Amino acid sequence: MESQDVSKCILNAADSIGLTKTPRFKVTVGEQVDWLKKTQESFHPVEVTKGLWIVPEWITPPDVQAKNIIINPGLAFGTGDHPTTKLCLLLLHDSIKGGELFLDYGTGSGILAIAAVKFGAALSSGIDIEPQAITSARYNAALNNIGPKKMELYLASDKPGPNLSHENDQSANGIGIISGTKYDVVIANILLNPLLDLAEHIVSYAKPGAIVGLSGILSNQLPYIMKRYSQLLENISVNHMDDWACLSGKKKINRTTS
C-alpha cells in the first residue's frame, strides 16, 4: 500500500513537470525511531563552572549539592551549551552578590533569569519578543520552583519602546517593568544588529553604575559594540570563549538620559 502511495505521488510529480515517463525509484522502509528519545540523547548536563550545572529535566543532576539549573531546551535559545550563554552565566555568577534586581534582555529559555534567582537576586525579570520564549521560560522557571514573584516575564514588541505585556496580563496594564524599574544588573545575549540598534534602550533599564553585559557576538564583531557602548558604559572589559565574546561595563553615572 505504501509503495502504491509513493508511486502515485511520483507519477503526479512527473506529470506536473511534463515528464512522459515515470522516473525509476526504489522504496526502502527504514527502522522505527523514537525521535523524542533521540532528541533528548543529544542534550547532556553542562558544568559551566565549579558548582554550577545546566541539566536537562529528564536527567538526574550529576552533583545534587551544586546549583543546578533544570531546563527543557524546547524551541527557545539557551541550552547552556553555547559559549555566549556560558559567558553570560559566568558574568552573572560574579555580579550577583544577593538582593539585586536583574534584567534578562532577550530571555529565550529563561536560563539567565533563573540563574540570577539561584545566585540570590531579589527579583529577576525577562523580556523577549517571541511568545514561544516566554512560554519556555515560564515552564523552566516552574521546573526550578521559581514563581512569578521572584521571576517576572514580559512579552515585548519587536520595536523599541514601552510596548511590553506581562506574562499574566496581555493588556497595556502589564507594563510595570517600563514605568520606572531600574536594575542592578542587565544582560542582553542577543545578536549584533539588535545590540547596536537598541543600545540606548538596553542601557536605559540599568541604574547609574549598574553592570551591563552584552553577548551573542563573535570576537571579530567587538569593535562595533565597543564603539557604540563606549558612549554609554565605563570600566569596560571583555571575555572570550572560542570565537565568541561578552562585553561588560558599568552604566555611566553622569548620563542624564534614561
C-alpha positions, 0 to 999 in steps of 0.5 A: 500500500505504501509503495502504491502511495509513493508511486502515485505521488511520483507519477503526479510529480512527473506529470506536473513537470511534463515528464512522459515517463515515470522516473525509476525509484526504489522504496526502502522502509527504514527502522522505527525511531523514537525521535523524542528519545533521540532528541533528548540523547543529544542534550547532556548536563553542562558544568559551566563552572565549579558548582554550577550545572545546566541539566536537562529535566529528564536527567538526574543532576550529576552533583545534587549539592551544586546549583543546578539549573533544570531546563527543557531546551524546547524551541527557545535559545539557551541550552547552556551549551553555547559559549555566549550563554556560558559567558553570560552565566559566568558574568552573572555568577560574579555580579550577583552578590544577593538582593539585586534586581536583574534584567534578562534582555532577550530571555529565550529559555529563561536560563539567565533569569533563573540563574540570577534567582539561584545566585540570590537576586531579589527579583529577576525579570525577562523580556523577549519578543517571541511568545514561544520564549516566554512560554519556555521560560515560564515552564523552566522557571516552574521546573526550578520552583521559581514563581512569578514573584521572584521571576517576572516575564514580559512579552515585548514588541519587536520595536523599541519602546514601552510596548511590553505585556506581562506574562499574566496580563496581555493588556497595556496594564502589564507594563510595570517593568517600563514605568520606572524599574531600574536594575542592578544588573542587565544582560542582553545575549542577543545578536549584533544588529539588535545590540547596536540598534537598541543600545540606548534602550538596553542601557536605559533599564540599568541604574547609574553604575549598574553592570551591563553585559552584552553577548551573542557576538563573535570576537571579530564583531567587538569593535562595533559594540565597543564603539557604540557602548563606549558612549554609554558604559565605563570600566569596560572589559571583555571575555572570550570563549572560542570565537565568541565574546561578552562585553561588560561595563558599568552604566555611566553615572553622569548620563542624564538620559534614561 
